[in-house]
Amino acid sequence: MRTRRSQSSSDPVSSVSSSTAGRHRSVLSHQAIDSLALSADDTVVDATLGGAGHAREIVSKLGRDGTFIGFDLDADAIQRAQAALEGSICTTHFVEGNFKDLEGELKKFNIGTIDKALFDLGWSSYQLDAGRGFSFQKDEPLLMTYAKEGGALNAGMIVNTWSEGSIADVIFGWGQERYARRIAKRIVEEREKKKFETARELADVVKAAVPARSRFGRIHPATKTFQALRIAVNDELGSLKEGLAAAWKNLAPGGRIAVITFHSIEDREVKRFFASLVEQGGMLISKKPVTPTREEIQENPRARSAKLRVIQKTT
């Protein structure tokens, strides 16, 4: 699950993982793992397996008495993680599902409390190749669903059936797109001629809707629109709130939660939630979020907007 972030002109979303020679590269990996202060016997939740980069690091620090629980909506991500962690000496569990259901899934494994949890809300290159319309450079079905089998809502339904006002609200509210109303108006006009079927069709219409001066910048003009649709389709903010609340509820005293965000909407939610936890006995590990080093940004430019926040349960 990854939705907030620095975006390249070829990337419809704020993707912050890149692949080199086909390998997924996690952002802020060392900082996140170090901040969790893992012990060999910890029970750890990786709420977003993705390319399994963080999962490998976590499991490498767990011993025979440790337990790892990995979540992802994408069945392919589960398979990647299972292969990557094969032979691990700790106990491993994999959940093909949303991390908002964390508490219920823990009960299925008879796990009462967890010691650490990591939420990496970024993207992996695997998702852009999933064939579900996340990339606006491809003629892929306009779905944008994290789950491989899809769900009750997809991006095509939104742009083909929702009212102009509702589409504009989504694009502005979750994409922070200044030209949201122009884009929504053009979408409704174009769907009257032909319903949208592919991501590229939608991207072309969005590009045509914005002023000429905004069509050829470093960031593709459809980036924020695609981000907003993806958030709406997957209820990313609602899931984040529920997932963080469940992790905190099931966190043992002394336990820690680390969250890596990639755009301001997500980061505001995490910052606000952590602030409320401080009033309930939580302690921020650092007052300011941890950000990537200059070297990491040079190696992976899409990491520049990443922020890591960590909180500890003191009682």
N, C-alpha and C positions, 0 to 999 in steps of 0.2 A: 504494500500500500504505500505506499509509499507516497499527491499531489502538488510551496513555496518555494527566490533563487535566481541564480544567474542563468541566462538562457542564451544559447547560440542561435544563429540564424537558421540552422537546419534542424533545430530541436523544438517541437511544439510545446514542450513542458520544461519545467525547471529541472532537467535531469542533471544529477550531480555525480553520477558514476560513469566512468568511461571504460572502454575495453582496449587493452593493448595486447595484440596477438591473440584476441579472443578471450582475454581474461577480464573478469569484473574487478574493478578497483574501488574500494570503499573510501569514502571521505571521512576525515577526522577519526580514522580507525584507532590509531594508537592512543589519541587523546581520550576517546570514549572508553576504551577498554581500561586504560589506566585510571580514569576517574571512577570507575565502578569498584575499584579495589577488590578484585575477585579473590576468593579463597578456594582452596581445592574442594571443599565440601559444600560449596554454595549450590543453591537451586536458582537457576538463571533463566529468565524469559528473554528470547529474542523475538520481538513482536513483528518484525518485518524481515524475513529471511533474504529476500531478493536474490542476489548472486552468491550468498553464503559467505561473504567476506568477513563480516563481523562474527558470524557463527564459528568459523574456523578458529579465530583468535580466542573466542570465549572458551570453546571446548579444549583448546590446548592448555588452558590454565586450570581445568577441572580434573579432579582425581576420581578414583573409583567410587567415592562417596558423594560425588557431585552429580547434579541433574541438570540437563539442558532441555528446555521446551521451546521449539521454534514454530512461529505462526506465519502463514502466508495464504492469501486468497487464491494464488496462482498455483495450480497443480504442478506445473513445470518447475516452479521454484522449490517446491517440496522435494521433487525428485533430485534436483541439483544438490540440495542440502543433504539429503540422505546419502548421495554418492560421495560428497565432499567430507562427510563426517563418519563414513564407514570405518570401522575399526577403532572408534573412540573408546576409551576405557570408562568414561562416565556413562550414566544412564541418559538416553536421548529419547525424546518424544517429539513428534511432528504433527501439527494441526493444520489441515487445509481449511482455513476459516479466517474470520475477521478477528483482530485482536480485541475488539469491543466485547467479545464473548469470553474473555480471558478467565473470569472467575468460574464459569460453568465448565470450561475445558479443564481447568486445574482439578476440579472435583472429580472429573472422570478418571484422572490419574491418581486420585487419592492424595493430592498435594494440598496441604492446608495453608502453607505460607511460602513465599518466595523471598530470596535474599537480594536479588538484583534484577533489573529489567532494563532493556535497551530498546528504544523506539527510533529507528532510522527512517525518516519520512522522505528520503530522497528516492531517486530513480536509478534503475540499472539499465544498461544497454540492452539487456534481454527483453525488457518490456517494450522498447521501441521496435523490436523485431517480432513481437507477439502476434502481429497480424490483426489487431483489434482496433486500429484507427488512431493510435496515439501519435503516429508520425504523419505530419501533413504533407510529406513529400511522396507519399505512396497512395496508390488506389486501393486502400483497404476498407473493409466494411466500417461504417461510422458507428462504432460501439463504445469504446473507451471504458470497458468494464475490466476490473482487475481479475475477477473470477473467469476462468477459461470458459465455463459454460454460460457466462453472462448472468443477467438478473432481470428484475422486473422493469428496470429503466435502463436506457442507453442513450448515447448522444444523438443518434438519429431521431429518436422519438422526440427529444427536446426541440431540435431545430425544425422538425417537420410538423409538429402538432401544437406546441405551446404558443401562447399569444405573444405578440411583439413586445408587450410590456414585460412579461415574465422573462423572456429571453434577455431583454436589456438588463433587467435586474440581476440576473445570474451573471452575465458578463461583467457588469460593473462591480457587483458586490464581491464576487469570488475571483475575478480576474483583474480588478482595479484598472479596467480598460476605459480610458477617457472618451473613446469613440463608441461606447457601448450602444447608444441609441441609433447611431448611423449604421452600425453593423447589424443590429437586430432588424432595422427597417429593410435593409438590403436582403437579409436572409428570408424574411417573409415574402418580399417581392419575387425573389428567385424561386422559392419553393412553389409558388403558384404556377410557374412554368414547368418545373420538374422537381420532384422530391429529391432531397440530398441522399445519396447512397454511399459515397466514399469520403474519406478524410480530405483527399486532395481537392475534391469539388468544393467542400466547405472552405478550405484554406484560400482557394482562389477567389471566392466571393468575399471573404473577409478582407483580403488584400485590396480588392477593387473598391471596397466600401470606405476605407480610410483615406485621408487626404494624400495626394501624390507625394508630398514631402516625407510621409511616414512609411512609404512602401519599400524603401531600399536601404534601410538602416542595418545596423549590426544584428538586431533582433528581428526575426520574421514578424510581420504585422499580425499574424494569426496566433502568436504565442499565448497571449493573455486570454484570448477567447477559448483556446483549447484547454488551457489550465482551468478556467472557470467551469467548462462543461465536464471535465474529468472530476473535479471536486463535487459537482452536483450529482453526477451519475453514481459515484461511489460513496456519497455522504461522508466525505473525508473528515470534515470538522466535527460532525456528530460522533463518528467512530473514534476520533482522537480523544474527545472529551470522555466518552464512556470507557475507552481503553485505559487512559491515565487514571481515572477514578478507580477502576477495578484493580489496577496494579498497586496503587497506594493502599487500598483497602486490604489487600492480601500480602502486603509487604511486611516483613518481620522488623522489629525494632533494630536499628542499626543498618537496615537495608537501604539501597540506593536505586534511584531511577534516573537514567540518562536519556535525553531526547535530542536528536539532531534534526533541525528544521532547515528549510531552504527558501522560504519566502516569508514575508512579513505577516501574512494572515495567520499562518501556523504558529509562528514565533510569538505573536501576541497572545494566542490562546494558551500556549505553554507557560509564558511569563505570568499571565493572569492566574492560571491554575496553581503554579508553584507559589505565587504570592499568598494565595489563600491557604496553602498548606503550611507555610511558615507560621501562620496564626494558630495552626493545630499541632504544633510540635515538630514541624519540618525545619531543616537547616539547609540553606543553599550552600553548595560546595564552593561556589565563587559567585560574587555579586554580579559580575558581568559575564556574558556568554563567552565561551571559548570559540575562537575563529581559526580558520586554516592559516598556516604559515605562508609566507611569500613563496617559499619553495614548492609547497603543495599546490598553490594556485598556478604557479608556472607550469607544473607538470599536468595539472588538470584544471583548466580555466573555469570550468563549470562549477568548481567548488567554492568560488569566491564569496557566495552569499550564504554559505553554511554557518550555522550557529549551534553550539552544543551547550545545553543547560543540564545541570545535575542537582538533585536534591536528595537529602538523607533523612530518614525517619529516626528521630531521636528517642521517641517513647512509643 
